[in-house]
Amino acid sequence: MTREGAVEENQTTGKSENISGKEKEADFSGRLHFTEEDRAMPELDRYIRKAEQAADKAEAARERIPKKKKLTRERLYDEAKSKGKTKLRFKEVEKPMSEVEKTNPVSRPASLAGRMITGKAHGKIHEVEKENSGVEAGHSIERTGERALSKSSGMAKTALRNHRLKPYREAAKAERALHKANVNFQYHKALSENPSLSSNPLSRFLQKQKIKHNYTKDVKNAGKAAGKTGQAADAATKKTAQAGEKGARFIARHWKGALLVLAIGLLILVLAGGISSCTNMVIGGLGAVTATSYPSEEQDMKEVEAAYTAMEQDLQYELDNYESLNPGYDEYRFDLDGIHHDPHELAAYLSAYFGGAYTPASAQGQLQTVFELQYELTETETEEIRYRTETRMDTWTDEDGNTHTDTYEVEVPYTYYIMTVTLKNHGLFHVAEETLTAEQLELYQAYRDTSGNMPLLFGGGSFDTSPSTDLSGVEFVNGTRPGNQEIIDLAKAQVGNVGGQPYWSWYGFDSRVEWCACFVSWCINQAGYSEPRFAACASQGVPWFKEHGQWAAGNYTDVAPGDVIFFDWDGGGSDHVGLVIGTDGTNVYTVEGNSGDACKIKSYPLNSQYIHGYGLMNW
């Protein structure tokens, strides 16, 4: 007895026969079961092989679909007690796509009331913006920032959803390929059994469409009947073969009309294919954008970036104060790489590593791993035997009782202790190569190439593509604080630079980053000052000035040439930085890097809502 019923086996030949008449259980995988006669036909070998390969790929794709545990009841019969009993057990089943698609209610679009409030706020600004060109320009930037923020957030959520649904898409694609391979086999089997069907191209085309239709219909019916999938293919072949013979005879009698129908059909297919291609191009373009957008919430990403920067600051403090923290050595030697990273590179790594969104809590452990792989701190203690000259005295008494003192020098050996501290910054790309799989590395590179479609997330510059402000006729008003005209002249000499080279490479980056902060740090260094030095606004620049007591809020007016000015485009923290040229009492004039990817001179009202604050330089 087998699952298919009673089986009679011939012990001599080894052949078995089902004598119960019970049908085989349904095979819902779509895999065809080929007979020995099918495999014996050389002209079908190629199509059998392709159908089996497609079935293997479909099964593998189906296995990658997320699973979940489902509680089931199994009815068992206890022969010893002659009674039935129910057993509960968990069965692994495929998770429905609807469960994967569910979104977080908190992440839904803003309410109508919220949009109305925002619209009214913009309306009020619009009423007065014509009277003040600075307000008008600022409002334009604000609207652009809001649209970019909304679009980036939507793209990130769509990218996460696409990532979760990827196994379902791959399974559907594999099943379509399997369906096509099965139809091809049935078609060529029909041709081999009915040579008359191949009399002309039109009859072959119609025959294949008929096979496809009947095969699909019979497979569906077999699935509903729960047990006849294996016979669906043969039924489709026989049915379509009979229909094909009738169709061939009809075409032979009405060949002119058939050719006309074929021509019209081909024209429709060409037109439909063109429309489909254009649609696919548009959808594919949007998919490429969403697939390369950061999937995490902006605030989470900023908090993780701040946490990693804090780790770097702790390391920098340890190195700056190494001698006092590690006393007892005669000499300290340092060979140190710079401590820095690209925030977008870290975000790209974590997004690829986690395969989706991450939070400060989920990323905490991996941050330590990344830090240890990026920074290699080596402390080597060596001892040397050295000699120092010491003056010694010998006292002696002569025969007359007189005391004498002789002075002489002697070389005395002693141990000289040396501490050599070496810091290697291997970079985050090294970390990615060491820890990411090939698929994750590809995703990491995609995020890096696009900055997650959120280039200003960590303070990356300005989208302003307008030309530099003309300073002709501007009368600067001197404040009470001294400035540094030398650094301003140095910065203004850079106006016109496009791309940010050499500023980001001077800082230590191997390729272009959002370089406004690198530009400010470069100018300060070229003027002879070693700090502040920062590559990110919100996580490095602003904290440095606040910790050193040199921070002023955005409404501060007593600014001086050379002060550092920080901007916040969207209310989420500092996004951009530049150097103050001066003020005329109404506007503040700046020189900035990465303003539309160029060095420019710009101006803003002193009370602009986009001025986040000032880093006050003590020249």
C-alpha positions in Angstrom: 0.0 0.0 0.0 1.4 3.5 -1.0 0.1 7.0 -0.8 -1.4 6.4 -4.3 -3.3 3.3 -3.2 -2.7 -0.4 -3.6 0.2 -1.3 -5.8 1.0 -4.7 -7.3 4.7 -5.4 -8.0 6.1 -8.0 -10.3 9.1 -9.4 -8.4 10.6 -10.7 -11.7 10.6 -7.6 -13.8 10.5 -5.1 -10.9 7.6 -3.2 -12.5 4.7 -2.0 -10.4 1.1 -1.3 -11.2 -1.5 0.7 -9.3 -4.5 -1.7 -8.9 -6.6 0.5 -6.7 -7.5 3.0 -9.3 -6.7 5.9 -7.0 -5.4 9.0 -8.7 -2.0 10.4 -7.9 -1.9 13.4 -5.6 -1.8 16.8 -7.2 1.5 18.3 -8.1 1.0 22.0 -7.7 4.6 22.9 -8.5 3.8 23.0 -12.3 6.5 20.3 -13.0 5.6 18.1 -15.9 5.9 14.3 -15.6 7.4 13.0 -18.8 6.8 9.4 -20.0 9.4 7.0 -21.3 8.0 7.5 -24.8 8.6 11.3 -24.4 12.2 10.9 -23.3 12.8 8.4 -26.2 12.1 11.1 -28.8 15.3 13.0 -29.7 13.4 16.0 -31.0 11.8 16.5 -27.6 15.0 16.1 -25.5 15.8 19.8 -25.6 12.4 20.9 -24.5 12.2 18.3 -21.7 15.6 19.5 -20.4 14.4 23.2 -20.4 11.2 22.3 -18.7 12.9 20.4 -16.0 15.5 23.3 -15.4 12.6 25.8 -15.3 10.8 23.6 -12.7 14.0 23.4 -10.5 14.4 27.2 -10.6 10.7 27.7 -9.8 10.9 25.4 -6.8 14.1 27.2 -5.6 12.4 30.6 -5.9 9.4 29.3 -4.0 11.6 28.1 -1.2 12.9 31.7 -0.7 9.5 33.1 0.0 9.2 34.0 3.7 7.6 31.3 5.9 5.5 31.4 9.0 4.4 28.9 11.6 0.7 27.9 11.4 -1.1 25.9 14.1 -2.8 22.8 12.5 -4.9 20.0 13.8 -4.0 16.4 12.8 -6.5 13.6 13.3 -4.9 10.3 14.3 -6.4 6.9 14.9 -5.1 5.0 17.9 -5.5 1.3 16.9 -4.6 0.0 20.4 -7.4 2.0 22.0 -9.7 1.9 18.9 -10.4 5.5 19.0 -9.4 8.7 17.3 -7.5 11.7 18.8 -6.5 15.1 17.7 -2.9 16.3 17.7 -1.8 20.0 17.5 1.3 20.9 15.7 2.9 23.8 14.0 3.3 23.6 10.2 5.5 25.9 8.2 3.6 27.6 5.4 4.3 30.5 3.0 3.6 33.9 4.4 1.0 35.7 2.3 2.1 38.7 0.3 -0.6 40.8 2.0 1.1 40.3 5.4 4.4 41.5 4.0 2.9 44.5 2.3 1.4 45.9 5.5 2.7 49.4 6.3 3.1 51.2 9.6 0.1 53.4 10.3 2.5 56.0 11.7 4.3 56.3 8.4 1.1 57.1 6.4 0.9 60.5 4.6 0.1 63.5 6.6 -3.6 64.3 7.2 -5.6 66.7 5.2 -5.7 69.1 8.1 -1.9 69.0 8.3 -1.6 69.7 4.6 -4.1 72.6 4.9 -2.0 74.1 7.7 1.2 73.9 5.7 -0.6 75.4 2.7 -1.9 78.3 4.7 1.6 78.9 6.1 3.1 79.0 2.6 0.3 81.3 1.6 1.1 83.8 4.3 4.8 83.8 3.3 3.8 84.2 -0.4 1.9 87.4 0.6 5.0 89.2 1.7 7.8 87.4 -0.2 7.5 89.8 -3.2 8.5 92.6 -1.0 11.8 91.0 0.0 13.9 89.1 -2.5 15.7 87.3 0.4 12.4 85.9 1.7 11.3 84.9 -1.7 14.6 83.0 -2.3 14.4 81.4 1.1 10.8 80.4 0.6 11.7 78.8 -2.8 14.4 76.8 -1.1 12.0 75.8 1.6 9.4 74.5 -0.8 12.1 72.7 -2.8 13.4 71.2 0.4 9.9 70.0 1.5 9.3 68.4 -1.8 12.6 66.7 -1.8 12.1 65.5 1.8 8.7 64.2 1.0 9.9 62.5 -2.1 12.9 61.0 -0.4 10.8 59.7 2.5 8.3 58.1 0.0 11.1 56.6 -2.0 12.7 55.1 1.1 9.5 53.4 2.1 8.8 52.1 -1.4 12.4 50.7 -1.6 11.8 48.9 1.7 8.6 47.4 0.4 10.2 46.4 -2.9 12.9 44.7 -1.0 10.5 42.7 1.1 8.4 41.7 -1.9 11.5 40.6 -3.9 11.1 36.8 -3.2 7.5 37.0 -4.4 8.5 38.7 -7.6 11.2 36.2 -8.3 8.9 33.3 -7.6 6.3 34.8 -10.0 9.0 35.3 -12.6 10.2 31.8 -12.3 6.7 30.4 -12.6 6.1 32.4 -15.8 9.3 30.9 -17.2 8.2 27.4 -16.2 4.8 28.0 -17.8 6.5 29.0 -21.0 8.9 26.0 -21.0 5.9 23.6 -20.4 4.0 25.2 -23.3 7.0 24.9 -25.6 7.2 21.2 -24.7 3.5 20.6 -25.4 3.7 22.5 -28.6 6.6 20.5 -30.0 5.1 17.3 -28.8 2.0 18.1 -30.7 4.0 18.9 -33.8 5.9 15.6 -33.5 2.6 13.6 -33.2 0.8 15.6 -35.9 3.2 16.6 -38.7 0.3 18.2 -40.6 0.2 21.1 -38.1 3.6 22.4 -39.3 2.4 22.9 -42.9 2.7 26.8 -42.8 3.8 29.5 -40.3 0.3 30.8 -39.7 -1.0 27.4 -38.6 2.0 26.9 -36.3 1.4 30.3 -34.7 -2.3 29.6 -34.1 -1.5 26.1 -32.9 0.9 27.4 -30.3 -1.6 30.0 -29.0 -4.3 27.3 -28.8 -1.9 25.1 -26.8 -1.1 27.9 -24.4 -4.7 28.7 -23.8 -5.7 25.1 -23.3 -2.7 24.3 -21.2 -3.4 27.2 -18.8 -7.1 26.3 -18.6 -6.5 22.6 -17.9 -3.8 23.3 -15.3 -6.2 25.7 -13.5 -9.0 23.1 -13.6 -6.6 20.4 -12.4 -5.6 22.6 -9.5 -9.2 23.1 -8.5 -9.8 19.4 -8.8 -6.9 18.8 -6.4 -5.2 15.9 -8.0 -5.1 16.2 -11.8 -2.1 18.5 -12.5 -0.1 15.6 -13.9 -2.8 14.8 -16.5 -3.4 18.4 -17.5 -0.5 18.5 -19.9 -1.5 15.4 -21.8 -5.1 16.6 -21.9 -4.0 19.9 -23.3 -1.9 18.1 -26.0 -4.7 15.9 -27.2 -7.3 18.6 -27.2 -5.0 21.1 -29.0 -3.9 18.5 -31.5 -7.5 17.8 -32.5 -8.3 21.5 -32.7 -5.0 22.1 -34.6 -6.0 19.6 -37.3 -9.4 21.3 -37.8 -7.6 24.7 -37.8 -5.1 23.6 -40.4 -7.9 22.4 -42.7 -9.8 25.7 -42.3 -6.6 27.7 -43.1 -6.0 25.7 -46.2 -9.5 26.6 -47.5 -9.4 30.3 -46.4 -5.7 31.2 -46.6 -6.2 34.8 -47.9 -8.4 35.8 -45.0 -6.1 34.1 -42.6 -3.1 36.1 -43.9 -5.1 39.3 -43.5 -6.0 38.4 -39.9 -2.4 37.6 -39.2 -1.2 41.0 -40.6 -3.7 42.9 -38.4 -2.7 40.9 -35.4 1.0 41.5 -35.9 0.3 45.3 -36.3 -1.5 45.3 -33.0 1.3 43.4 -31.3 3.9 45.8 -32.6 1.9 48.8 -31.3 1.2 47.2 -27.9 4.9 46.2 -27.6 6.0 49.8 -28.2 3.6 51.2 -25.5 4.7 48.4 -23.1 8.3 49.2 -23.7 7.9 52.9 -22.9 5.9 52.0 -19.8 8.5 49.6 -18.7 11.2 52.2 -19.2 9.4 54.7 -17.0 8.6 52.1 -14.3 12.1 50.8 -14.5 13.5 54.3 -13.9 11.3 54.9 -10.9 12.2 51.5 -9.6 15.9 52.2 -9.9 15.5 55.4 -7.8 13.5 53.8 -5.1 15.8 50.8 -4.9 18.8 53.1 -4.2 17.0 55.2 -1.5 17.9 54.8 2.1 15.2 52.6 3.8 15.7 53.9 7.3 14.0 56.9 9.0 16.0 60.1 8.8 16.1 60.7 12.5 17.4 57.2 13.2 20.1 57.6 10.6 21.2 60.9 12.1 21.3 59.4 15.6 23.4 56.5 14.4 25.8 58.9 12.6 26.1 61.0 15.8 26.9 57.8 17.8 29.7 56.8 15.4 31.1 60.3 15.4 31.1 60.3 19.2 33.2 57.1 19.1 35.6 58.9 16.8 35.7 61.9 19.1 36.6 59.6 22.1 39.4 58.2 20.1 40.7 61.6 19.1 40.6 62.7 22.7 42.6 59.7 23.8 45.3 60.4 21.2 45.4 64.2 21.9 45.9 63.4 25.6 47.9 60.2 25.3 50.9 61.3 27.2 48.9 62.4 30.3 46.7 59.4 30.1 49.6 57.0 29.8 52.5 58.4 31.8 55.8 56.6 32.6 57.6 56.7 29.2 60.7 58.7 28.3 59.5 59.3 24.7 56.2 59.1 22.8 56.2 58.5 19.0 53.1 58.9 16.9 52.2 57.8 13.4 48.6 58.6 13.0 46.1 58.6 10.1 43.3 61.1 10.2 40.1 60.2 12.1 37.2 60.7 9.7 34.5 59.0 7.7 31.9 59.8 5.1 28.5 59.8 6.8 26.8 58.6 3.6 29.3 55.7 3.3 28.4 54.6 6.8 24.7 54.8 6.0 25.2 52.9 2.8 27.1 50.2 4.7 24.5 49.7 7.4 21.6 49.8 4.9 23.2 47.1 2.9 24.3 45.1 5.9 20.8 45.0 7.5 19.1 44.6 4.1 16.7 47.4 5.0 15.9 49.9 7.8 18.1 50.1 10.9 17.7 52.0 14.2 20.2 53.2 16.9 19.3 50.1 18.9 19.7 47.6 16.1 22.9 49.2 14.8 24.7 49.6 18.1 26.5 46.3 18.1 27.5 46.5 14.4 28.9 50.0 14.9 31.5 48.7 17.3 32.5 46.0 14.7 32.7 48.6 12.0 34.8 50.9 14.2 37.3 48.2 15.2 37.7 47.2 11.5 38.1 50.8 10.3 40.5 52.0 13.0 43.6 49.9 13.9 45.3 51.3 17.0 48.7 49.8 17.8 50.7 50.6 20.9 54.3 49.3 20.9 56.6 49.6 23.9 60.3 49.3 23.3 63.3 49.5 25.6 66.8 50.9 24.7 69.9 50.8 26.8 71.3 54.3 26.7 74.2 56.0 28.5 74.3 59.2 30.4 77.3 61.1 31.7 77.5 61.4 35.4 80.0 63.4 37.4 81.5 61.6 40.4 83.9 62.5 43.1 86.6 60.5 45.0 87.9 61.7 48.3 91.3 60.5 49.6 93.8 61.4 52.3 97.5 61.7 51.6 100.3 60.6 53.9 100.4 64.0 55.6 96.8 63.7 56.6 95.5 66.2 54.0 92.1 65.4 52.4 91.7 65.6 48.6 88.7 65.4 46.3 89.0 64.2 42.7 86.2 64.9 40.2 85.7 62.7 37.1 83.0 61.8 34.6 81.6 58.3 33.9 79.1 56.9 31.3 76.3 55.2 33.1 73.9 52.8 31.3 70.1 53.1 31.9 66.9 51.8 30.3 65.1 54.2 28.0 61.3 53.5 27.5 59.6 54.4 24.2 55.9 54.2 23.4 55.1 54.1 19.7 51.4 54.7 18.8 50.2 53.9 15.3 46.7 54.5 14.0 45.6 53.2 10.7 42.3 54.3 9.1 41.5 51.6 6.7 38.3 53.3 5.5 34.8 52.1 5.4 35.1 50.5 2.0 37.7 48.1 3.6 35.0 47.2 6.2 32.4 46.6 3.5 34.8 44.3 1.6 35.6 42.4 4.7 32.0 41.9 6.0 29.5 42.1 3.2 28.4 39.4 0.8 28.6 40.0 -2.9 24.9 40.9 -3.1 25.2 43.3 -0.1 28.4 44.8 -1.6 26.5 45.6 -4.8 23.7 47.2 -2.8 26.2 49.2 -0.8 27.8 50.5 -4.0 24.4 51.6 -5.3 23.7 53.5 -2.1 27.1 55.2 -2.3 26.7 56.2 -5.9 23.3 57.9 -5.2 23.9 59.0 -1.5 20.7 57.2 -0.9 18.9 59.9 -3.0 19.2 62.1 0.1 22.4 64.1 -0.4 21.7 66.7 2.2 20.8 64.3 5.0 24.0 64.7 6.9 24.7 68.3 5.9 25.9 68.1 2.4 25.6 71.6 0.8 22.9 73.5 -1.0 20.8 72.8 -4.1 21.1 76.5 -5.0 22.3 76.7 -8.7 22.1 80.5 -9.0 25.3 82.4 -9.6 27.4 84.1 -7.0 26.1 87.3 -5.3 27.7 90.5 -6.6 29.3 92.4 -3.8 29.6 95.7 -5.8 28.2 98.5 -3.8 27.8 96.6 -0.6 28.9 98.6 2.5 29.9 96.3 5.3 29.2 97.3 8.9 31.9 96.5 11.4 30.8 94.8 14.6 32.5 94.8 18.0 34.4 91.5 17.4 37.6 91.3 15.5 37.6 89.2 12.3 40.1 87.7 10.0 40.2 89.2 6.6 43.1 87.0 5.5 41.0 83.8 5.7 38.1 85.5 3.8 40.4 86.6 1.0 41.7 83.0 0.8 38.1 81.7 0.7 37.0 84.2 -1.9 39.9 83.2 -4.2 38.3 79.7 -4.4 35.0 81.1 -5.9 34.4 79.3 -9.2 35.7 75.9 -8.1 33.4 73.1 -9.2 33.5 69.6 -7.7 35.3 70.3 -4.4 38.7 69.1 -5.3 41.2 69.6 -3.6 39.2 70.1 -0.4 37.8 66.6 0.1 41.0 64.9 -0.9 43.0 67.1 1.5 40.6 66.0 4.2 41.4 62.4 3.5 38.6 61.1 1.3 39.4 58.9 -1.7 36.4 60.2 -3.8 34.0 63.1 -3.8 31.8 63.6 -0.8 29.4 66.4 0.1 32.2 68.9 0.6 31.0 72.2 2.1 32.5 71.3 5.5 35.7 70.1 4.0 36.0 73.5 2.2 35.6 75.4 5.5 38.1 73.2 7.3 40.6 73.6 4.4 40.4 77.4 4.5 40.9 77.4 8.3 43.9 75.1 7.9 45.4 77.1 5.0 45.2 80.2 7.2 47.5 78.4 9.8 44.9 77.0 12.2 44.7 73.3 13.0 41.1 73.4 14.3 38.2 73.2 14.0 38.4 70.5 11.5 35.2 68.7 10.5 33.6 67.0 7.5 30.0 66.8 8.7 27.9 69.8 9.9 25.4 68.3 12.4 27.5 65.6 14.0 30.9 67.2 14.0 30.9 71.0 13.2 28.1 72.2 15.5 29.1 70.0 18.5 32.7 71.3 18.3 31.7 75.0 18.6 29.1 74.2 21.3 31.7 72.2 23.4 34.2 75.0 23.1 31.7 77.7 24.1 31.9 79.4 20.7 28.3 78.9 19.5 25.7 81.6 18.8 22.1 81.1 17.7 20.7 82.1 14.3 19.5 85.5 15.4 23.0 86.6 16.4 24.0 89.8 14.7 27.6 90.7 15.9 29.2 88.3 13.5 32.7 89.0 12.1 34.6 88.1 8.9 35.8 84.5 9.2 33.0 83.2 11.5 31.5 79.9 10.5 27.8 80.0 9.5 25.6 76.9 9.6 22.3 76.5 7.7 19.2 74.3 8.3 17.0 73.9 5.2 14.3 71.6 6.6 14.3 72.0 10.4 16.1 68.7 10.9 19.5 70.0 11.9 22.4 71.6 10.2 22.6 70.9 6.5 25.2 73.3 5.1 28.1 75.5 6.2 30.1 78.5 5.0 32.3 81.4 6.1 31.0 84.8 6.9 32.3 87.7 4.7 30.5 90.4 6.7 27.1 92.1 7.0 25.6 95.4 5.8 23.3 95.6 8.8 20.4 93.8 6.9 22.0 90.9 5.2 24.9 88.5 5.9 27.2 87.7 3.1 29.0 84.3 2.9 31.4 82.3 0.8 30.4 78.7 0.6 31.6 75.4 -0.8 29.3 72.9 -2.5 26.6 75.5 -3.3 25.2 73.7 -6.3 28.5 71.8 -6.3 30.5 75.0 -6.6 32.2 77.7 -4.5 30.0 80.8 -4.5 29.4 84.1 -2.7 25.8 84.2 -1.3 23.7 86.5 0.9 20.8 85.9 3.3 18.7 88.2 5.6 20.2 88.4 9.1 16.9 87.1 10.4 16.6 84.2 7.9 14.9 81.1 9.3 17.4 79.0 7.5 20.4 80.3 9.5 20.9 77.6 12.1 23.6 79.4 14.0 27.2 80.6 14.0 30.5 79.2 15.1 32.4 82.2 16.5 36.1 82.1 15.7 38.5 83.6 18.3 41.1 84.9 15.9 
